[in-house]
């Protein structure tokens, strides 16, 4: 017999269906609540609100499980390429060799960006944060492809927009860095893989050859896969809600990039390195900074610790911690910041404050350290997260449009002033 939830209000009992997902997670379907009772639910930060039924990513925060389309993150990070995972997320199944070849070939064809866009880059100040540049550039793509504005275009036309975006994001990202350095832009090269091409556009110079290190390519591939989707987080919910008004893919993803920028979300990886530098410059007293993080009067938090949904461990952090140790050893990196990171990890994992609140190092704690080892500048860290998260955002946008979900429109409980008469300015 299917389960029923009962709510008693003013002596009357109302019944609501309980629905169950394929992984046995349960929800009370309150979509008729207001019609039936006149009440709404209040859930600031949506901690208990399911905004959609989705078949893309499953995560269990208590057990530390993360699956993309049923495949474990551990297997995908170990065996797959980033574009294979992108295909899986966006189209629902792992590609055959022929499907993957066609997908890669289409993406490779679209890596160039319109020459006119170079002028946009040049107009930004050198100190412009690359996330601000990236969000604007992605939205600007819609002006070069006006056909993408039509929400009712064919499947082929939608796929073309998706492939263009996947192809152009690394170019836009690398060029935002080159522009900040006032270095010449490096054009994409079709003979390179997705990760190699990005590293080439970031680090090559017209004056000399740049040899892409396979160790770096493999670490980058893993990092991008680990970030590829994370169900209904802040930026993904933003993409879905913007897209729900039938706004085009470029503008929806641009909004997602802006949401990711914040230090409590994707901006945390940059904050981790800045925090480690701050502790280093302050003399490296880790205990002092751990005490600051525990002090409720002090706004300081240990960046890279804690997670909204993972309350035991972050499975991505487990994979990435190993990749982090490997890459530091292979590249033979000796960085004082690293010793601080290791000590911080150890102190926090043993401290009662962090243990009792289930605050463990999250994926961004280690990704920041790896990006630093790969030579990626700190301000680019969240840009790297955007490149990784793009397939997830696209998959979620596509699912939302294909399910013909209604426009997102939460309600509120009004707590402002009750009606009053206008007072003339001379009497206020
Ligand atoms: N350092 C010190 N105390 C913390 C921290 C931290 N990093 N995170 C949470 N707490 C404390 C917090 O003060 C609160 O204590 P109390 O119960 O005594 O009031 C308790 O732990 C619960 O915190 P919360 O803010 O209610 O937890 P949340 O689930 O709403 O927030 C979070 C999750 C990720 C925003 C938060 O842990 C945080 O600010 N972490 C640092 C930023 C960070 O690393 N963000 C990256 C998240 S992973 C990337 C991604 O998926 O976006």
Boltz pocket constraint, residues with backbone or C-beta under 6 A from the ligand:
constraints:
  - pocket:
      binder: B
      contacts: [[A, 230], [A, 233], [A, 263], [A, 264], [A, 265], [A, 266], [A, 268], [A, 293], [A, 294], [A, 300], [A, 301], [A, 302], [A, 303], [A, 304], [A, 305], [A, 306], [A, 307], [A, 308], [A, 309], [A, 357], [A, 359], [A, 362], [A, 363], [A, 364]]
      max_distance: 6.0
